[in-house]
Amino acid sequence: MKEQFFIDIEVSDSLSETLQNLVDTKRAETGSHNVFIQNVIPLGDIRFTVILEVVQEIY
C-alpha cells in the first residue's frame, strides 16, 4: 500500500538535515523503512512543501 504525505516545513539550518530528520521520524511512526522523499517544492527562502511516499507491505 502506498501513501503520500504533504508536509510544510521551515528550514533554519540545513535542508538535507531537516529532510533526513523528517524521513527518520516518519519511519519510526510507520514502522517501515520504505519512506522516500518524492518531491520538495520551494515556497520561499526557508519554506518548503515536502511530499513523502510511504510504502507499507502487507504479508
C-alpha positions as CSV (number, residue, x, y, z in Angstrom):
1,M,0.0,0.0,0.0
2,K,1.4,3.4,-1.0
3,E,0.5,6.6,0.9
4,Q,1.6,10.2,0.2
5,F,2.1,12.8,2.9
6,F,2.3,16.6,2.2
7,I,4.3,18.3,4.9
8,D,5.0,22.0,5.1
9,I,8.4,22.8,6.8
10,E,10.6,25.8,7.6
11,V,14.3,25.3,7.4
12,S,16.5,27.1,9.9
13,D,19.8,25.2,9.3
14,S,20.4,22.6,6.7
15,L,17.7,21.4,4.3
16,S,19.3,18.0,4.0
17,E,19.4,17.5,7.8
18,T,15.8,18.6,8.1
19,L,14.7,16.2,5.3
20,Q,16.7,13.3,6.9
21,N,15.0,14.0,10.3
22,L,11.6,14.1,8.6
23,V,12.2,10.7,6.9
24,D,13.6,9.2,10.2
25,T,10.6,10.4,12.1
26,K,8.1,9.1,9.5
27,R,9.9,5.7,9.5
28,A,9.6,5.5,13.3
29,E,5.9,6.4,13.1
30,T,5.0,3.9,10.4
31,G,7.4,1.1,11.3
32,S,8.5,1.0,7.7
33,H,11.9,1.7,6.1
34,N,10.2,2.3,2.8
35,V,9.9,6.1,3.2
36,F,11.0,8.2,0.3
37,I,11.1,11.9,-0.5
38,Q,9.1,12.2,-3.7
39,N,9.4,16.0,-4.2
40,V,10.4,19.2,-2.4
41,I,8.6,22.3,-3.5
42,P,10.1,25.7,-2.5
43,L,7.6,28.2,-1.2
44,G,10.0,31.0,-0.3
45,D,13.5,31.4,1.1
46,I,13.1,29.0,4.0
47,R,9.7,27.4,3.5
48,F,9.1,24.2,1.6
49,T,6.4,21.6,1.0
50,V,7.7,18.1,1.1
51,I,5.9,15.2,-0.5
52,L,6.7,11.9,1.2
53,E,5.9,8.5,-0.2
54,V,5.4,5.6,2.3
55,V,5.2,2.0,1.1
56,Q,3.8,-0.5,3.6
57,E,3.8,-4.1,2.5
58,I,1.1,-6.3,4.0
59,Y,2.0,-10.0,4.1
